[in-house]
Amino acid sequence: MKLRHLALAIGLAVPGVAWSAECDLDLAKVDAAIQAGPQADVTAEQFEQARQLRTQAADMLKAGDDAGCMAAIDEALELLGAED
């Protein structure tokens, strides 16, 4: 019985770890887009909003909110005109 519970716990934990790794990789994409500076079609306001979303995404990742992290990253990448 204990083995079954252990297997269930591992099965539930692994997808979360994979999603967290995806958040880390996508945060790096946002960082690269921010480092490159605003594109010609990105306003200063959009660029700043993307920077704030990046900070929020990192905070959500630390708090374990992977879905929120991914949503913030997606919005930041869209604002920056970067590929997802």
PDB file with SEQRES, HELIX, SHEET and CRYST1 records, atoms N, CA, C and O in Angstrom:
SEQRES   1 A   84  MET LYS LEU ARG HIS LEU ALA LEU ALA ILE GLY LEU ALA          
SEQRES   2 A   84  VAL PRO GLY VAL ALA TRP SER ALA GLU CYS ASP LEU ASP          
SEQRES   3 A   84  LEU ALA LYS VAL ASP ALA ALA ILE GLN ALA GLY PRO GLN          
SEQRES   4 A   84  ALA ASP VAL THR ALA GLU GLN PHE GLU GLN ALA ARG GLN          
SEQRES   5 A   84  LEU ARG THR GLN ALA ALA ASP MET LEU LYS ALA GLY ASP          
SEQRES   6 A   84  ASP ALA GLY CYS MET ALA ALA ILE ASP GLU ALA LEU GLU          
SEQRES   7 A   84  LEU LEU GLY ALA GLU ASP                                      
HELIX    1 AA1 LYS A    2  ALA A   36  1                                  35    
HELIX    2 AA2 ALA A   44  ALA A   63  1                                  20    
HELIX    3 AA3 ASP A   66  LEU A   80  1                                  15    
CRYST1    1.000    1.000    1.000  90.00  90.00  90.00 P 1           1          
ATOM      1  N   MET A   1       0.825  -1.195   0.000  1.00  0.00           N  
ATOM      2  CA  MET A   1       0.000   0.000   0.000  1.00  0.00           C  
ATOM      3  C   MET A   1       0.869   1.259   0.000  1.00  0.00           C  
ATOM      4  O   MET A   1       0.574   2.216  -0.715  1.00  0.00           O  
ATOM      5  N   LYS A   2       1.951   1.261   0.808  1.00  0.00           N  
ATOM      6  CA  LYS A   2       2.822   2.428   0.852  1.00  0.00           C  
ATOM      7  C   LYS A   2       3.484   2.654  -0.501  1.00  0.00           C  
ATOM      8  O   LYS A   2       3.658   3.796  -0.927  1.00  0.00           O  
ATOM      9  N   LEU A   3       3.846   1.582  -1.168  1.00  0.00           N  
ATOM     10  CA  LEU A   3       4.467   1.699  -2.478  1.00  0.00           C  
ATOM     11  C   LEU A   3       3.517   2.349  -3.478  1.00  0.00           C  
ATOM     12  O   LEU A   3       3.938   3.147  -4.315  1.00  0.00           O  
ATOM     13  N   ARG A   4       2.257   2.011  -3.390  1.00  0.00           N  
ATOM     14  CA  ARG A   4       1.248   2.588  -4.281  1.00  0.00           C  
ATOM     15  C   ARG A   4       1.126   4.094  -4.040  1.00  0.00           C  
ATOM     16  O   ARG A   4       1.018   4.871  -4.988  1.00  0.00           O  
ATOM     17  N   HIS A   5       1.143   4.498  -2.779  1.00  0.00           N  
ATOM     18  CA  HIS A   5       1.064   5.929  -2.449  1.00  0.00           C  
ATOM     19  C   HIS A   5       2.311   6.669  -2.926  1.00  0.00           C  
ATOM     20  O   HIS A   5       2.223   7.798  -3.409  1.00  0.00           O  
ATOM     21  N   LEU A   6       3.457   6.037  -2.792  1.00  0.00           N  
ATOM     22  CA  LEU A   6       4.695   6.637  -3.260  1.00  0.00           C  
ATOM     23  C   LEU A   6       4.666   6.812  -4.783  1.00  0.00           C  
ATOM     24  O   LEU A   6       5.060   7.856  -5.304  1.00  0.00           O  
ATOM     25  N   ALA A   7       4.204   5.800  -5.475  1.00  0.00           N  
ATOM     26  CA  ALA A   7       4.120   5.867  -6.932  1.00  0.00           C  
ATOM     27  C   ALA A   7       3.160   6.980  -7.364  1.00  0.00           C  
ATOM     28  O   ALA A   7       3.433   7.700  -8.325  1.00  0.00           O  
ATOM     29  N   LEU A   8       2.054   7.115  -6.663  1.00  0.00           N  
ATOM     30  CA  LEU A   8       1.089   8.172  -6.973  1.00  0.00           C  
ATOM     31  C   LEU A   8       1.710   9.544  -6.732  1.00  0.00           C  
ATOM     32  O   LEU A   8       1.550  10.450  -7.550  1.00  0.00           O  
ATOM     33  N   ALA A   9       2.410   9.699  -5.625  1.00  0.00           N  
ATOM     34  CA  ALA A   9       3.035  10.982  -5.302  1.00  0.00           C  
ATOM     35  C   ALA A   9       4.082  11.353  -6.352  1.00  0.00           C  
ATOM     36  O   ALA A   9       4.154  12.508  -6.772  1.00  0.00           O  
ATOM     37  N   ILE A  10       4.878  10.402  -6.768  1.00  0.00           N  
ATOM     38  CA  ILE A  10       5.890  10.663  -7.796  1.00  0.00           C  
ATOM     39  C   ILE A  10       5.218  11.011  -9.119  1.00  0.00           C  
ATOM     40  O   ILE A  10       5.654  11.928  -9.815  1.00  0.00           O  
ATOM     41  N   GLY A  11       4.174  10.295  -9.463  1.00  0.00           N  
ATOM     42  CA  GLY A  11       3.453  10.556 -10.709  1.00  0.00           C  
ATOM     43  C   GLY A  11       2.841  11.939 -10.752  1.00  0.00           C  
ATOM     44  O   GLY A  11       2.768  12.559 -11.813  1.00  0.00           O  
ATOM     45  N   LEU A  12       2.406  12.421  -9.610  1.00  0.00           N  
ATOM     46  CA  LEU A  12       1.827  13.759  -9.562  1.00  0.00           C  
ATOM     47  C   LEU A  12       2.894  14.843  -9.542  1.00  0.00           C  
ATOM     48  O   LEU A  12       2.662  15.949 -10.031  1.00  0.00           O  
ATOM     49  N   ALA A  13       4.055  14.539  -8.984  1.00  0.00           N  
ATOM     50  CA  ALA A  13       5.114  15.535  -8.858  1.00  0.00           C  
ATOM     51  C   ALA A  13       5.863  15.756 -10.163  1.00  0.00           C  
ATOM     52  O   ALA A  13       6.258  16.887 -10.447  1.00  0.00           O  
ATOM     53  N   VAL A  14       6.068  14.744 -10.949  1.00  0.00           N  
ATOM     54  CA  VAL A  14       6.894  14.854 -12.156  1.00  0.00           C  
ATOM     55  C   VAL A  14       6.339  15.864 -13.158  1.00  0.00           C  
ATOM     56  O   VAL A  14       7.119  16.674 -13.658  1.00  0.00           O  
ATOM     57  N   PRO A  15       5.047  15.871 -13.484  1.00  0.00           N  
ATOM     58  CA  PRO A  15       4.574  16.887 -14.427  1.00  0.00           C  
ATOM     59  C   PRO A  15       4.788  18.303 -13.913  1.00  0.00           C  
ATOM     60  O   PRO A  15       5.073  19.205 -14.701  1.00  0.00           O  
ATOM     61  N   GLY A  16       4.657  18.517 -12.604  1.00  0.00           N  
ATOM     62  CA  GLY A  16       4.899  19.840 -12.038  1.00  0.00           C  
ATOM     63  C   GLY A  16       6.334  20.279 -12.226  1.00  0.00           C  
ATOM     64  O   GLY A  16       6.603  21.445 -12.514  1.00  0.00           O  
ATOM     65  N   VAL A  17       7.255  19.344 -12.064  1.00  0.00           N  
ATOM     66  CA  VAL A  17       8.662  19.650 -12.259  1.00  0.00           C  
ATOM     67  C   VAL A  17       8.919  20.001 -13.717  1.00  0.00           C  
ATOM     68  O   VAL A  17       9.659  20.938 -14.017  1.00  0.00           O  
ATOM     69  N   ALA A  18       8.310  19.251 -14.615  1.00  0.00           N  
ATOM     70  CA  ALA A  18       8.487  19.528 -16.044  1.00  0.00           C  
ATOM     71  C   ALA A  18       7.940  20.901 -16.397  1.00  0.00           C  
ATOM     72  O   ALA A  18       8.556  21.638 -17.168  1.00  0.00           O  
ATOM     73  N   TRP A  19       6.782  21.250 -15.836  1.00  0.00           N  
ATOM     74  CA  TRP A  19       6.185  22.541 -16.130  1.00  0.00           C  
ATOM     75  C   TRP A  19       7.051  23.661 -15.567  1.00  0.00           C  
ATOM     76  O   TRP A  19       7.207  24.702 -16.205  1.00  0.00           O  
ATOM     77  N   SER A  20       7.618  23.459 -14.373  1.00  0.00           N  
ATOM     78  CA  SER A  20       8.506  24.458 -13.791  1.00  0.00           C  
ATOM     79  C   SER A  20       9.730  24.660 -14.672  1.00  0.00           C  
ATOM     80  O   SER A  20      10.187  25.788 -14.855  1.00  0.00           O  
ATOM     81  N   ALA A  21      10.253  23.591 -15.206  1.00  0.00           N  
ATOM     82  CA  ALA A  21      11.405  23.699 -16.106  1.00  0.00           C  
ATOM     83  C   ALA A  21      11.026  24.490 -17.351  1.00  0.00           C  
ATOM     84  O   ALA A  21      11.821  25.284 -17.854  1.00  0.00           O  
ATOM     85  N   GLU A  22       9.812  24.272 -17.847  1.00  0.00           N  
ATOM     86  CA  GLU A  22       9.348  25.026 -19.016  1.00  0.00           C  
ATOM     87  C   GLU A  22       9.235  26.507 -18.675  1.00  0.00           C  
ATOM     88  O   GLU A  22       9.582  27.361 -19.491  1.00  0.00           O  
ATOM     89  N   CYS A  23       8.755  26.814 -17.478  1.00  0.00           N  
ATOM     90  CA  CYS A  23       8.673  28.214 -17.041  1.00  0.00           C  
ATOM     91  C   CYS A  23      10.061  28.842 -17.017  1.00  0.00           C  
ATOM     92  O   CYS A  23      10.244  29.972 -17.468  1.00  0.00           O  
ATOM     93  N   ASP A  24      11.043  28.102 -16.487  1.00  0.00           N  
ATOM     94  CA  ASP A  24      12.417  28.614 -16.442  1.00  0.00           C  
ATOM     95  C   ASP A  24      12.939  28.917 -17.847  1.00  0.00           C  
ATOM     96  O   ASP A  24      13.540  29.965 -18.080  1.00  0.00           O  
ATOM     97  N   LEU A  25      12.708  28.002 -18.769  1.00  0.00           N  
ATOM     98  CA  LEU A  25      13.173  28.202 -20.150  1.00  0.00           C  
ATOM     99  C   LEU A  25      12.482  29.401 -20.794  1.00  0.00           C  
ATOM    100  O   LEU A  25      13.119  30.197 -21.485  1.00  0.00           O  
ATOM    101  N   ASP A  26      11.181  29.523 -20.563  1.00  0.00           N  
ATOM    102  CA  ASP A  26      10.451  30.632 -21.164  1.00  0.00           C  
ATOM    103  C   ASP A  26      10.801  31.967 -20.502  1.00  0.00           C  
ATOM    104  O   ASP A  26      10.774  33.007 -21.159  1.00  0.00           O  
ATOM    105  N   LEU A  27      11.130  31.945 -19.208  1.00  0.00           N  
ATOM    106  CA  LEU A  27      11.614  33.165 -18.563  1.00  0.00           C  
ATOM    107  C   LEU A  27      12.907  33.622 -19.227  1.00  0.00           C  
ATOM    108  O   LEU A  27      13.136  34.820 -19.396  1.00  0.00           O  
ATOM    109  N   ALA A  28      13.740  32.675 -19.596  1.00  0.00           N  
ATOM    110  CA  ALA A  28      14.982  33.011 -20.286  1.00  0.00           C  
ATOM    111  C   ALA A  28      14.693  33.664 -21.637  1.00  0.00           C  
ATOM    112  O   ALA A  28      15.424  34.560 -22.058  1.00  0.00           O  
ATOM    113  N   LYS A  29      13.631  33.222 -22.320  1.00  0.00           N  
ATOM    114  CA  LYS A  29      13.243  33.841 -23.593  1.00  0.00           C  
ATOM    115  C   LYS A  29      12.829  35.295 -23.376  1.00  0.00           C  
ATOM    116  O   LYS A  29      13.197  36.181 -24.148  1.00  0.00           O  
ATOM    117  N   VAL A  30      12.059  35.523 -22.312  1.00  0.00           N  
ATOM    118  CA  VAL A  30      11.632  36.893 -21.995  1.00  0.00           C  
ATOM    119  C   VAL A  30      12.860  37.741 -21.665  1.00  0.00           C  
ATOM    120  O   VAL A  30      12.985  38.874 -22.128  1.00  0.00           O  
ATOM    121  N   ASP A  31      13.759  37.183 -20.863  1.00  0.00           N  
ATOM    122  CA  ASP A  31      14.981  37.911 -20.505  1.00  0.00           C  
ATOM    123  C   ASP A  31      15.775  38.303 -21.752  1.00  0.00           C  
ATOM    124  O   ASP A  31      16.262  39.429 -21.854  1.00  0.00           O  
ATOM    125  N   ALA A  32      15.903  37.378 -22.692  1.00  0.00           N  
ATOM    126  CA  ALA A  32      16.643  37.653 -23.925  1.00  0.00           C  
ATOM    127  C   ALA A  32      15.960  38.756 -24.725  1.00  0.00           C  
ATOM    128  O   ALA A  32      16.629  39.635 -25.269  1.00  0.00           O  
ATOM    129  N   ALA A  33      14.638  38.715 -24.800  1.00  0.00           N  
ATOM    130  CA  ALA A  33      13.899  39.744 -25.546  1.00  0.00           C  
ATOM    131  C   ALA A  33      14.038  41.104 -24.866  1.00  0.00           C  
ATOM    132  O   ALA A  33      14.139  42.129 -25.542  1.00  0.00           O  
ATOM    133  N   ILE A  34      14.044  41.117 -23.537  1.00  0.00           N  
ATOM    134  CA  ILE A  34      14.215  42.375 -22.808  1.00  0.00           C  
ATOM    135  C   ILE A  34      15.633  42.899 -22.995  1.00  0.00           C  
ATOM    136  O   ILE A  34      15.832  44.097 -23.194  1.00  0.00           O  
ATOM    137  N   GLN A  35      16.615  42.009 -22.932  1.00  0.00           N  
ATOM    138  CA  GLN A  35      18.019  42.401 -23.126  1.00  0.00           C  
ATOM    139  C   GLN A  35      18.236  43.006 -24.514  1.00  0.00           C  
ATOM    140  O   GLN A  35      19.028  43.933 -24.680  1.00  0.00           O  
ATOM    141  N   ALA A  36      17.529  42.476 -25.497  1.00  0.00           N  
ATOM    142  CA  ALA A  36      17.670  42.965 -26.876  1.00  0.00           C  
ATOM    143  C   ALA A  36      17.097  44.367 -27.035  1.00  0.00           C  
ATOM    144  O   ALA A  36      17.426  45.070 -27.990  1.00  0.00           O  
ATOM    145  N   GLY A  37      16.248  44.771 -26.108  1.00  0.00           N  
ATOM    146  CA  GLY A  37      15.635  46.092 -26.179  1.00  0.00           C  
ATOM    147  C   GLY A  37      14.344  46.047 -26.978  1.00  0.00           C  
ATOM    148  O   GLY A  37      14.045  45.054 -27.642  1.00  0.00           O  
ATOM    149  N   PRO A  38      13.589  47.123 -26.910  1.00  0.00           N  
ATOM    150  CA  PRO A  38      12.302  47.154 -27.602  1.00  0.00           C  
ATOM    151  C   PRO A  38      12.454  47.074 -29.125  1.00  0.00           C  
ATOM    152  O   PRO A  38      13.337  47.701 -29.709  1.00  0.00           O  
ATOM    153  N   GLN A  39      11.591  46.304 -29.737  1.00  0.00           N  
ATOM    154  CA  GLN A  39      11.540  46.229 -31.196  1.00  0.00           C  
ATOM    155  C   GLN A  39      10.870  47.500 -31.718  1.00  0.00           C  
ATOM    156  O   GLN A  39      10.251  48.240 -30.953  1.00  0.00           O  
ATOM    157  N   ALA A  40      10.992  47.745 -32.990  1.00  0.00           N  
ATOM    158  CA  ALA A  40      10.453  48.971 -33.588  1.00  0.00           C  
ATOM    159  C   ALA A  40       8.950  49.115 -33.372  1.00  0.00           C  
ATOM    160  O   ALA A  40       8.446  50.228 -33.221  1.00  0.00           O  
ATOM    161  N   ASP A  41       8.231  47.987 -33.357  1.00  0.00           N  
ATOM    162  CA  ASP A  41       6.773  48.055 -33.227  1.00  0.00           C  
ATOM    163  C   ASP A  41       6.286  47.916 -31.786  1.00  0.00           C  
ATOM    164  O   ASP A  41       5.087  47.746 -31.562  1.00  0.00           O  
ATOM    165  N   VAL A  42       7.188  47.983 -30.805  1.00  0.00           N  
ATOM    166  CA  VAL A  42       6.834  47.854 -29.392  1.00  0.00           C  
ATOM    167  C   VAL A  42       7.001  49.220 -28.728  1.00  0.00           C  
ATOM    168  O   VAL A  42       8.075  49.819 -28.770  1.00  0.00           O  
ATOM    169  N   THR A  43       5.931  49.693 -28.123  1.00  0.00           N  
ATOM    170  CA  THR A  43       5.992  50.993 -27.456  1.00  0.00           C  
ATOM    171  C   THR A  43       6.736  50.858 -26.126  1.00  0.00           C  
ATOM    172  O   THR A  43       6.916  49.757 -25.605  1.00  0.00           O  
ATOM    173  N   ALA A  44       7.157  51.991 -25.598  1.00  0.00           N  
ATOM    174  CA  ALA A  44       7.839  52.000 -24.299  1.00  0.00           C  
ATOM    175  C   ALA A  44       6.910  51.467 -23.210  1.00  0.00           C  
ATOM    176  O   ALA A  44       7.357  50.784 -22.289  1.00  0.00           O  
ATOM    177  N   GLU A  45       5.628  51.777 -23.315  1.00  0.00           N  
ATOM    178  CA  GLU A  45       4.640  51.301 -22.342  1.00  0.00           C  
ATOM    179  C   GLU A  45       4.513  49.775 -22.412  1.00  0.00           C  
ATOM    180  O   GLU A  45       4.476  49.110 -21.377  1.00  0.00           O  
ATOM    181  N   GLN A  46       4.449  49.225 -23.614  1.00  0.00           N  
ATOM    182  CA  GLN A  46       4.371  47.770 -23.773  1.00  0.00           C  
ATOM    183  C   GLN A  46       5.630  47.096 -23.235  1.00  0.00           C  
ATOM    184  O   GLN A  46       5.556  46.045 -22.599  1.00  0.00           O  
ATOM    185  N   PHE A  47       6.781  47.706 -23.493  1.00  0.00           N  
ATOM    186  CA  PHE A  47       8.048  47.153 -23.034  1.00  0.00           C  
ATOM    187  C   PHE A  47       8.086  47.116 -21.504  1.00  0.00           C  
ATOM    188  O   PHE A  47       8.497  46.116 -20.916  1.00  0.00           O  
ATOM    189  N   GLU A  48       7.665  48.193 -20.871  1.00  0.00           N  
ATOM    190  CA  GLU A  48       7.643  48.244 -19.410  1.00  0.00           C  
ATOM    191  C   GLU A  48       6.635  47.253 -18.842  1.00  0.00           C  
ATOM    192  O   GLU A  48       6.901  46.610 -17.827  1.00  0.00           O  
ATOM    193  N   GLN A  49       5.486  47.125 -19.488  1.00  0.00           N  
ATOM    194  CA  GLN A  49       4.482  46.159 -19.031  1.00  0.00           C  
ATOM    195  C   GLN A  49       5.040  44.735 -19.133  1.00  0.00           C  
ATOM    196  O   GLN A  49       4.798  43.911 -18.250  1.00  0.00           O  
ATOM    197  N   ALA A  50       5.776  44.447 -20.190  1.00  0.00           N  
ATOM    198  CA  ALA A  50       6.387  43.128 -20.345  1.00  0.00           C  
ATOM    199  C   ALA A  50       7.421  42.881 -19.249  1.00  0.00           C  
ATOM    200  O   ALA A  50       7.528  41.766 -18.739  1.00  0.00           O  
ATOM    201  N   ARG A  51       8.176  43.906 -18.888  1.00  0.00           N  
ATOM    202  CA  ARG A  51       9.151  43.767 -17.798  1.00  0.00           C  
ATOM    203  C   ARG A  51       8.450  43.461 -16.478  1.00  0.00           C  
ATOM    204  O   ARG A  51       8.921  42.635 -15.696  1.00  0.00           O  
ATOM    205  N   GLN A  52       7.330  44.123 -16.236  1.00  0.00           N  
ATOM    206  CA  GLN A  52       6.568  43.872 -15.009  1.00  0.00           C  
ATOM    207  C   GLN A  52       5.986  42.461 -15.010  1.00  0.00           C  
ATOM    208  O   GLN A  52       5.978  41.787 -13.980  1.00  0.00           O  
ATOM    209  N   LEU A  53       5.498  42.018 -16.168  1.00  0.00           N  
ATOM    210  CA  LEU A  53       4.969  40.662 -16.276  1.00  0.00           C  
ATOM    211  C   LEU A  53       6.057  39.625 -16.039  1.00  0.00           C  
ATOM    212  O   LEU A  53       5.797  38.572 -15.456  1.00  0.00           O  
ATOM    213  N   ARG A  54       7.266  39.914 -16.483  1.00  0.00           N  
ATOM    214  CA  ARG A  54       8.387  39.002 -16.263  1.00  0.00           C  
ATOM    215  C   ARG A  54       8.648  38.847 -14.760  1.00  0.00           C  
ATOM    216  O   ARG A  54       8.872  37.740 -14.271  1.00  0.00           O  
ATOM    217  N   THR A  55       8.614  39.976 -14.032  1.00  0.00           N  
ATOM    218  CA  THR A  55       8.813  39.942 -12.583  1.00  0.00           C  
ATOM    219  C   THR A  55       7.695  39.157 -11.908  1.00  0.00           C  
ATOM    220  O   THR A  55       7.946  38.349 -11.014  1.00  0.00           O  
ATOM    221  N   GLN A  56       6.465  39.399 -12.339  1.00  0.00           N  
ATOM    222  CA  GLN A  56       5.327  38.670 -11.781  1.00  0.00           C  
ATOM    223  C   GLN A  56       5.440  37.176 -12.059  1.00  0.00           C  
ATOM    224  O   GLN A  56       5.133  36.357 -11.193  1.00  0.00           O  
ATOM    225  N   ALA A  57       5.876  36.822 -13.260  1.00  0.00           N  
ATOM    226  CA  ALA A  57       6.030  35.412 -13.631  1.00  0.00           C  
ATOM    227  C   ALA A  57       7.049  34.729 -12.729  1.00  0.00           C  
ATOM    228  O   ALA A  57       6.825  33.607 -12.275  1.00  0.00           O  
ATOM    229  N   ALA A  58       8.162  35.397 -12.468  1.00  0.00           N  
ATOM    230  CA  ALA A  58       9.189  34.826 -11.594  1.00  0.00           C  
ATOM    231  C   ALA A  58       8.649  34.639 -10.177  1.00  0.00           C  
ATOM    232  O   ALA A  58       8.927  33.631  -9.528  1.00  0.00           O  
ATOM    233  N   ASP A  59       7.879  35.613  -9.703  1.00  0.00           N  
ATOM    234  CA  ASP A  59       7.276  35.497  -8.372  1.00  0.00           C  
ATOM    235  C   ASP A  59       6.284  34.338  -8.312  1.00  0.00           C  
ATOM    236  O   ASP A  59       6.246  33.596  -7.330  1.00  0.00           O  
ATOM    237  N   MET A  60       5.481  34.185  -9.365  1.00  0.00           N  
ATOM    238  CA  MET A  60       4.513  33.085  -9.417  1.00  0.00           C  
ATOM    239  C   MET A  60       5.214  31.736  -9.450  1.00  0.00           C  
ATOM    240  O   MET A  60       4.763  30.778  -8.822  1.00  0.00           O  
ATOM    241  N   LEU A  61       6.317  31.665 -10.184  1.00  0.00           N  
ATOM    242  CA  LEU A  61       7.081  30.424 -10.261  1.00  0.00           C  
ATOM    243  C   LEU A  61       7.602  30.036  -8.879  1.00  0.00           C  
ATOM    244  O   LEU A  61       7.513  28.875  -8.479  1.00  0.00           O  
ATOM    245  N   LYS A  62       8.142  31.007  -8.157  1.00  0.00           N  
ATOM    246  CA  LYS A  62       8.642  30.748  -6.808  1.00  0.00           C  
ATOM    247  C   LYS A  62       7.518  30.302  -5.877  1.00  0.00           C  
ATOM    248  O   LYS A  62       7.740  29.494  -4.975  1.00  0.00           O  
ATOM    249  N   ALA A  63       6.314  30.826  -6.095  1.00  0.00           N  
ATOM    250  CA  ALA A  63       5.167  30.481  -5.255  1.00  0.00           C  
ATOM    251  C   ALA A  63       4.517  29.166  -5.677  1.00  0.00           C  
ATOM    252  O   ALA A  63       3.600  28.689  -5.008  1.00  0.00           O  
ATOM    253  N   GLY A  64       4.979  28.576  -6.777  1.00  0.00           N  
ATOM    254  CA  GLY A  64       4.428  27.309  -7.240  1.00  0.00           C  
ATOM    255  C   GLY A  64       3.230  27.448  -8.163  1.00  0.00           C  
ATOM    256  O   GLY A  64       2.565  26.459  -8.470  1.00  0.00           O  
ATOM    257  N   ASP A  65       2.950  28.670  -8.610  1.00  0.00           N  
ATOM    258  CA  ASP A  65       1.814  28.913  -9.518  1.00  0.00           C  
ATOM    259  C   ASP A  65       2.312  28.818 -10.960  1.00  0.00           C  
ATOM    260  O   ASP A  65       2.513  29.830 -11.630  1.00  0.00           O  
ATOM    261  N   ASP A  66       2.506  27.584 -11.421  1.00  0.00           N  
ATOM    262  CA  ASP A  66       3.054  27.373 -12.760  1.00  0.00           C  
ATOM    263  C   ASP A  66       2.117  27.880 -13.853  1.00  0.00           C  
ATOM    264  O   ASP A  66       2.577  28.441 -14.848  1.00  0.00           O  
ATOM    265  N   ALA A  67       0.824  27.692 -13.682  1.00  0.00           N  
ATOM    266  CA  ALA A  67      -0.131  28.150 -14.694  1.00  0.00           C  
ATOM    267  C   ALA A  67      -0.102  29.671 -14.804  1.00  0.00           C  
ATOM    268  O   ALA A  67      -0.107  30.220 -15.906  1.00  0.00           O  
ATOM    269  N   GLY A  68      -0.073  30.340 -13.672  1.00  0.00           N  
ATOM    270  CA  GLY A  68       0.003  31.801 -13.674  1.00  0.00           C  
ATOM    271  C   GLY A  68       1.301  32.286 -14.281  1.00  0.00           C  
ATOM    272  O   GLY A  68       1.324  33.276 -15.013  1.00  0.00           O  
ATOM    273  N   CYS A  69       2.389  31.583 -13.974  1.00  0.00           N  
ATOM    274  CA  CYS A  69       3.696  31.911 -14.529  1.00  0.00           C  
ATOM    275  C   CYS A  69       3.661  31.831 -16.052  1.00  0.00           C  
ATOM    276  O   CYS A  69       4.106  32.753 -16.735  1.00  0.00           O  
ATOM    277  N   MET A  70       3.136  30.738 -16.579  1.00  0.00           N  
ATOM    278  CA  MET A  70       3.080  30.561 -18.030  1.00  0.00           C  
ATOM    279  C   MET A  70       2.204  31.623 -18.689  1.00  0.00           C  
ATOM    280  O   MET A  70       2.531  32.122 -19.766  1.00  0.00           O  
ATOM    281  N   ALA A  71       1.089  31.967 -18.041  1.00  0.00           N  
ATOM    282  CA  ALA A  71       0.201  32.986 -18.609  1.00  0.00           C  
ATOM    283  C   ALA A  71       0.906  34.339 -18.680  1.00  0.00           C  
ATOM    284  O   ALA A  71       0.797  35.045 -19.683  1.00  0.00           O  
ATOM    285  N   ALA A  72       1.624  34.701 -17.625  1.00  0.00           N  
ATOM    286  CA  ALA A  72       2.340  35.970 -17.605  1.00  0.00           C  
ATOM    287  C   ALA A  72       3.463  35.979 -18.643  1.00  0.00           C  
ATOM    288  O   ALA A  72       3.689  36.988 -19.312  1.00  0.00           O  
ATOM    289  N   ILE A  73       4.161  34.853 -18.774  1.00  0.00           N  
ATOM    290  CA  ILE A  73       5.230  34.748 -19.766  1.00  0.00           C  
ATOM    291  C   ILE A  73       4.673  34.894 -21.173  1.00  0.00           C  
ATOM    292  O   ILE A  73       5.226  35.623 -21.996  1.00  0.00           O  
ATOM    293  N   ASP A  74       3.578  34.200 -21.445  1.00  0.00           N  
ATOM    294  CA  ASP A  74       2.963  34.279 -22.777  1.00  0.00           C  
ATOM    295  C   ASP A  74       2.572  35.714 -23.115  1.00  0.00           C  
ATOM    296  O   ASP A  74       2.793  36.178 -24.233  1.00  0.00           O  
ATOM    297  N   GLU A  75       1.988  36.414 -22.136  1.00  0.00           N  
ATOM    298  CA  GLU A  75       1.573  37.799 -22.372  1.00  0.00           C  
ATOM    299  C   GLU A  75       2.798  38.697 -22.596  1.00  0.00           C  
ATOM    300  O   GLU A  75       2.784  39.570 -23.463  1.00  0.00           O  
ATOM    301  N   ALA A  76       3.850  38.475 -21.809  1.00  0.00           N  
ATOM    302  CA  ALA A  76       5.074  39.276 -21.970  1.00  0.00           C  
ATOM    303  C   ALA A  76       5.689  39.059 -23.340  1.00  0.00           C  
ATOM    304  O   ALA A  76       6.067  40.015 -24.016  1.00  0.00           O  
ATOM    305  N   LEU A  77       5.787  37.802 -23.748  1.00  0.00           N  
ATOM    306  CA  LEU A  77       6.357  37.504 -25.068  1.00  0.00           C  
ATOM    307  C   LEU A  77       5.535  38.126 -26.186  1.00  0.00           C  
ATOM    308  O   LEU A  77       6.083  38.618 -27.173  1.00  0.00           O  
ATOM    309  N   GLU A  78       4.215  38.101 -26.022  1.00  0.00           N  
ATOM    310  CA  GLU A  78       3.342  38.704 -27.032  1.00  0.00           C  
ATOM    311  C   GLU A  78       3.576  40.222 -27.094  1.00  0.00           C  
ATOM    312  O   GLU A  78       3.677  40.795 -28.179  1.00  0.00           O  
ATOM    313  N   LEU A  79       3.659  40.859 -25.933  1.00  0.00           N  
ATOM    314  CA  LEU A  79       3.912  42.297 -25.907  1.00  0.00           C  
ATOM    315  C   LEU A  79       5.259  42.654 -26.531  1.00  0.00           C  
ATOM    316  O   LEU A  79       5.394  43.679 -27.199  1.00  0.00           O  
ATOM    317  N   LEU A  80       6.246  41.800 -26.306  1.00  0.00           N  
ATOM    318  CA  LEU A  80       7.590  42.060 -26.830  1.00  0.00           C  
ATOM    319  C   LEU A  80       7.723  41.690 -28.308  1.00  0.00           C  
ATOM    320  O   LEU A  80       8.730  42.001 -28.943  1.00  0.00           O  
ATOM    321  N   GLY A  81       6.703  41.026 -28.847  1.00  0.00           N  
ATOM    322  CA  GLY A  81       6.771  40.595 -30.239  1.00  0.00           C  
ATOM    323  C   GLY A  81       7.737  39.457 -30.437  1.00  0.00           C  
ATOM    324  O   GLY A  81       8.255  39.261 -31.537  1.00  0.00           O  
ATOM    325  N   ALA A  82       7.989  38.698 -29.377  1.00  0.00           N  
ATOM    326  CA  ALA A  82       8.934  37.581 -29.434  1.00  0.00           C  
ATOM    327  C   ALA A  82       8.175  36.275 -29.705  1.00  0.00           C  
ATOM    328  O   ALA A  82       6.992  36.141 -29.391  1.00  0.00           O  
ATOM    329  N   GLU A  83       8.887  35.338 -30.289  1.00  0.00           N  
ATOM    330  CA  GLU A  83       8.293  34.026 -30.552  1.00  0.00           C  
ATOM    331  C   GLU A  83       8.123  33.275 -29.241  1.00  0.00           C  
ATOM    332  O   GLU A  83       8.971  33.359 -28.353  1.00  0.00           O  
ATOM    333  N   ASP A  84       7.031  32.546 -29.125  1.00  0.00           N  
ATOM    334  CA  ASP A  84       6.781  31.722 -27.940  1.00  0.00           C  
ATOM    335  C   ASP A  84       7.332  30.349 -28.136  1.00  0.00           C  
ATOM    336  O   ASP A  84       7.220  29.506 -27.246  1.00  0.00           O  
TER     337      ASP A  84                                                      
END                                                                             
